[in-house]
């Protein structure tokens, strides 16, 4: 017959186990939906471009234009290697991460140090988003300057984290700055268009092409090449190389991209085209709300569903383990059981060997002690 105290103790343990399972069942990840936390203002403008395209100068012009038009702007610098900026940044990565110290500490080159600095900054980027959220009602635009090495931002994990963090909270538009004078060559133009297309599909955000330096070269030729395939063909006919043949074929493939992209000509020096640029930004923000946000919400819902299914499987497994154990101690299998057993056996063998050695030593010592006693007796006899 079981003792009543023992049975009641077991019942308490089982009851506590069920309470634990029920409490774990009620746990949920407290992540607010994008629709509830989403803010229509400010519009995030992420400026990217090849080195030498005039990206930082263009951003300086944007800062000046927003101030001149009585628009409320907020500036974020993500280039840790820039020596000086022609504008004041509200949030500057250089205040958080020291680029040269990263080079010394991690023994990196310039590009590796920029990427590492951006990775370190991205780990705390939720705080940046929180700061902007608090000021959201007071802002119209957030202007984001990125590193000069475009691939560091567009193709790195930190760049994706920063872009998605912005896109999940605010309307976000990517601006690709094109060096217009250099793009007069059909091959260079096609290279720029391919890179712009890759950015569009990588970020899945509205893209605005800003043909910079229109004070040096007019951008109308680029617009004609994008609108009329035959005009581009005529421009590339003089070149019979393999690259020209490839560019000719690609121009047909990019027709759909050209048709749906917004392109404006701007000058960072004179300020020409700024009004058209901000009109394109507003149209892209509206497009974001209509199309891109729905896609973002869909992807987020799919991700949350997968996470929910994974959590349910884990909870079901935990429930079964708790029910089978009946409140007893559950030993988790870490996959190292055999190795641990082998190591334990080896330790026991070593202990046994040590014990044998000690016994052998004790026996030796006792023999030596007996011999010494006998020698003392013999010496005493001799002296007596």
C-alpha positions in Angstrom: 0.0 0.0 0.0 1.4 3.4 -1.0 2.0 5.9 1.7 -0.6 8.8 1.4 2.1 11.5 1.7 4.1 10.0 -1.1 1.1 9.8 -3.5 0.1 13.4 -2.7 3.7 14.5 -3.4 3.6 12.8 -6.8 0.2 14.4 -7.6 1.7 17.8 -6.7 4.6 17.2 -9.0 2.4 16.1 -11.9 0.1 19.1 -11.3 3.1 21.5 -11.4 4.2 19.9 -14.6 0.9 20.5 -16.2 0.9 24.1 -15.1 4.3 24.6 -16.6 3.2 23.1 -19.9 0.0 25.3 -19.9 2.0 28.4 -19.1 4.5 27.6 -21.9 1.5 27.0 -24.2 0.4 30.6 -23.6 3.7 32.1 -24.4 3.7 34.1 -27.6 6.4 36.2 -29.3 5.2 39.8 -28.8 5.9 41.1 -32.2 3.4 43.8 -33.4 2.0 43.5 -36.8 3.4 45.8 -39.5 0.0 47.3 -40.1 -0.3 48.5 -36.5 3.2 49.9 -36.2 3.5 51.2 -39.7 3.8 55.0 -40.2 3.1 56.8 -43.5 5.6 59.5 -42.7 8.4 60.1 -43.0 9.5 58.7 -46.3 12.9 57.0 -46.2 15.2 57.9 -49.1 18.2 55.5 -49.3 20.8 57.0 -51.6 23.2 54.5 -53.3 25.5 54.9 -56.2 28.9 53.9 -57.7 32.0 55.6 -56.3 32.5 59.0 -58.0 28.9 59.3 -59.1 28.4 62.4 -56.9 26.3 60.5 -54.3 27.3 62.6 -51.2 27.1 65.8 -53.1 23.6 64.8 -54.3 22.6 64.1 -50.7 23.9 67.5 -49.7 21.7 69.1 -52.3 18.7 67.1 -51.0 19.4 68.4 -47.5 19.6 72.0 -48.8 16.4 71.6 -50.9 14.3 70.1 -48.0 15.4 73.0 -45.8 14.7 75.6 -48.5 11.2 74.1 -49.2 10.3 74.1 -45.5 10.3 70.3 -45.5 11.4 68.6 -42.3 14.3 66.3 -43.0 16.4 63.9 -40.9 19.9 62.8 -42.1 21.6 59.5 -41.4 25.2 58.8 -42.4 26.1 55.1 -42.8 29.6 55.7 -44.3 32.2 55.0 -41.5 35.2 55.8 -43.7 34.3 59.3 -44.9 36.6 62.0 -43.5 34.2 64.9 -43.6 30.6 65.5 -44.7 29.4 68.7 -46.4 26.2 68.5 -44.3 25.3 67.8 -40.7 24.1 64.3 -39.9 21.5 63.7 -37.1 22.7 60.1 -36.7 26.3 59.3 -37.7 27.8 55.8 -37.7 31.2 57.4 -37.0 30.0 58.4 -33.5 29.4 54.8 -32.7 32.0 52.8 -34.6 35.6 53.9 -35.1 36.6 52.8 -38.6 40.4 52.9 -38.1 40.2 51.1 -34.7 38.2 48.3 -36.5 41.0 48.0 -39.1 43.6 47.7 -36.3 41.7 45.4 -34.0 40.5 42.9 -36.7 43.5 43.3 -39.0 41.4 44.3 -42.0 41.8 46.2 -45.2 39.6 49.3 -46.0 36.7 47.4 -47.6 36.6 44.8 -44.9 36.7 47.4 -42.2 33.8 49.3 -43.7 31.7 46.1 -43.9 32.6 45.1 -40.3 31.8 48.6 -39.1 28.4 48.4 -40.9 27.8 45.0 -39.4 28.5 46.2 -35.9 26.2 49.2 -36.4 23.4 47.0 -37.8 23.3 45.0 -34.5 21.9 48.1 -32.8 19.8 49.5 -35.7 16.5 48.8 -33.9 17.5 51.8 -31.6 17.9 54.0 -34.7 14.5 53.0 -35.9 13.1 53.8 -32.5 14.6 57.2 -32.5 13.1 58.0 -35.9 9.7 56.6 -34.8 9.6 59.0 -31.8 10.1 61.9 -34.2 7.9 60.5 -37.0 5.2 63.1 -36.6 7.7 65.9 -37.0 9.5 64.6 -40.1 8.8 64.5 -43.8 11.9 62.7 -45.1 14.8 60.7 -43.8 17.8 61.0 -46.0 20.3 58.0 -45.8 23.8 58.2 -47.1 25.5 54.9 -47.8 29.2 53.8 -48.2 31.0 54.8 -51.4 31.6 51.1 -52.2 28.1 50.3 -53.3 28.4 46.5 -53.1 29.2 46.7 -49.3 25.7 48.0 -48.7 23.6 46.4 -51.4 24.9 42.9 -51.2 25.8 42.6 -47.5 23.7 41.1 -44.7 23.9 44.4 -42.8 22.6 46.3 -45.8 19.6 43.9 -46.0 19.0 44.3 -42.3 19.0 48.1 -42.4 16.8 48.2 -45.6 14.2 45.7 -44.2 14.2 47.5 -40.8 13.2 50.8 -42.5 10.8 49.1 -45.0 8.8 47.4 -42.3 8.2 50.7 -40.5 8.1 53.5 -43.0 7.6 54.0 -46.8 11.0 53.4 -48.2 12.4 54.4 -51.6 15.9 53.5 -53.0 17.6 56.1 -55.2 20.3 55.0 -57.6 22.6 57.8 -58.6 24.0 57.5 -62.1 27.1 59.3 -63.4 25.6 60.8 -66.5 28.8 61.9 -68.4 30.3 58.5 -68.0 27.1 56.8 -69.1 27.3 58.3 -72.6 29.0 55.1 -73.6 26.3 52.5 -74.4 28.3 49.8 -72.7 28.7 51.8 -69.4 25.0 52.8 -69.6 24.0 49.1 -69.9 26.2 48.2 -66.9 24.5 50.9 -64.8 21.0 49.7 -65.9 21.9 46.1 -65.0 23.1 47.1 -61.6 20.0 49.2 -61.0 17.8 46.2 -62.0 19.7 44.0 -59.5 19.1 46.5 -56.7 15.4 46.6 -57.5 15.1 42.8 -57.3 17.4 42.6 -54.3 15.6 45.2 -52.1 12.1 44.7 -53.5 11.5 48.4 -53.0 10.5 51.3 -55.3 13.6 52.5 -57.3 14.2 56.0 -58.7 17.1 56.6 -61.1 18.8 59.9 -60.6 21.0 60.9 -63.5 23.4 63.2 -61.8 25.7 65.9 -63.2 23.3 67.1 -65.8 25.1 70.4 -65.7 28.0 68.6 -67.5 26.0 66.3 -69.8 22.3 66.3 -70.5 20.5 63.0 -69.6 18.0 63.1 -72.5 20.1 60.6 -74.5 19.6 58.0 -71.6 15.9 58.6 -71.6 15.7 58.0 -75.3 17.8 54.8 -75.0 15.4 53.6 -72.4 12.2 54.5 -74.3 13.3 53.5 -77.9 15.2 50.3 -78.5 16.1 51.3 -82.1 17.8 54.5 -80.9 20.0 52.4 -78.5 20.7 49.9 -81.4 21.9 52.8 -83.6 24.2 54.1 -80.9 25.8 50.7 -80.3 26.1 49.7 -84.0 29.6 51.2 -84.5 31.0 48.7 -81.9 31.3 45.1 -83.1 32.7 43.6 -79.9 31.1 40.8 -77.9 30.1 43.2 -75.1 28.2 45.4 -77.6 26.3 42.3 -78.9 25.5 41.3 -75.3 24.3 44.9 -74.5 22.2 44.9 -77.6 20.4 41.7 -76.5 20.0 42.9 -72.9 18.4 46.1 -74.0 15.4 44.0 -75.2 15.3 42.0 -72.0 15.3 45.2 -69.9 12.3 46.7 -71.7 9.9 45.9 -68.9 12.3 47.3 -66.4 12.6 50.6 -68.3 8.9 50.9 -68.7 8.1 50.8 -65.0 11.1 52.7 -63.6 11.1 56.4 -62.7 14.0 58.4 -64.0 14.9 62.1 -63.5 17.9 64.3 -64.4 19.4 66.2 -61.5 22.5 68.3 -60.8 24.0 68.3 -57.3 25.9 71.5 -58.1 23.1 73.7 -59.6 20.1 72.1 -57.9 18.4 71.5 -61.3 15.7 68.8 -61.3 15.1 68.7 -57.5 11.4 69.4 -57.8 11.0 66.5 -60.3 13.0 64.2 -58.1 10.8 64.8 -55.1 7.7 64.3 -57.2 9.1 60.9 -58.3 9.8 60.2 -54.6 6.2 61.0 -53.6 4.9 58.8 -56.5 7.1 56.0 -55.4 6.0 56.3 -51.8 2.4 56.0 -53.0 3.4 52.9 -55.1 5.0 51.5 -52.0 1.8 51.8 -50.0 -0.3 50.2 -52.8 2.0 47.4 -54.0 5.2 46.9 -52.1 3.8 47.0 -48.6 1.2 44.4 -49.5 4.0 42.1 -50.7 6.0 42.9 -47.6 3.1 42.0 -45.3 2.5 38.8 -47.3 6.2 37.7 -46.8 6.0 38.7 -43.2 2.8 36.7 -42.6 4.4 33.6 -44.3 7.5 33.9 -42.1 5.3 34.2 -39.0 3.2 31.2 -40.0 6.4 29.1 -40.4 7.6 30.3 -37.0 4.2 29.5 -35.5 4.3 25.9 -36.9 7.8 25.4 -35.7 6.8 26.6 -32.2 3.7 24.3 -32.1 5.9 21.3 -33.0 8.3 22.2 -30.2 5.4 22.7 -27.7 3.8 19.4 -28.7 7.2 17.6 -28.2 7.6 19.3 -24.8 4.1 18.3 -23.8 4.7 14.6 -24.7 8.0 14.7 -22.8 6.4 16.2 -19.7 3.5 13.7 -19.8 5.8 10.7 -20.3 8.1 11.8 -17.5 5.2 12.3 -15.0 7.1 15.1 -13.3 10.3 13.2 -13.1 13.7 14.3 -14.2 14.2 14.4 -18.0 17.7 13.7 -19.3 18.2 15.6 -22.5 20.1 13.7 -25.2 22.8 16.0 -26.5 24.3 13.5 -28.9 27.4 13.2 -26.8 26.2 10.3 -24.6 28.6 7.7 -26.1 31.5 10.0 -26.0 30.8 11.0 -22.4 30.5 7.3 -21.4 33.8 6.5 -23.1 35.5 9.5 -21.3 34.0 8.3 -18.0 35.4 4.8 -18.6 38.8 6.2 -19.4 38.7 8.3 -16.2 37.8 5.3 -14.2 40.6 3.2 -15.8 43.0 6.0 -15.0 41.8 6.1 -11.4 42.2 2.3 -11.1 45.7 2.6 -12.5 46.5 5.4 -10.0 45.1 3.2 -7.1 47.3 0.3 -8.3 50.4 2.5 -8.4 49.6 3.8 -4.9 49.2 0.3 -3.6 52.4 -0.7 -5.2 54.2 2.3 -3.7 52.8 1.5 -0.2 54.0 -2.1 -0.5 57.4 -0.9 -1.6 57.6 1.6 1.3 56.6 -1.1 3.8 59.3 -3.5 2.5 61.9 -0.7 2.7 60.7 0.0 6.3 61.2 -3.7 7.3 64.6 -3.9 5.7 65.7 -0.8 7.6 64.5 -2.3 10.9 66.4 -5.5 10.3 69.6 -3.5 9.5 69.2 -1.5 12.8 68.9 -4.7 14.8 72.1 -6.1 13.2 74.0 -2.8 13.9 72.9 -2.9 17.5 74.1 -6.5 17.9 77.4 -5.5 16.3 78.0 -2.6 18.7 76.9 -4.6 21.7 
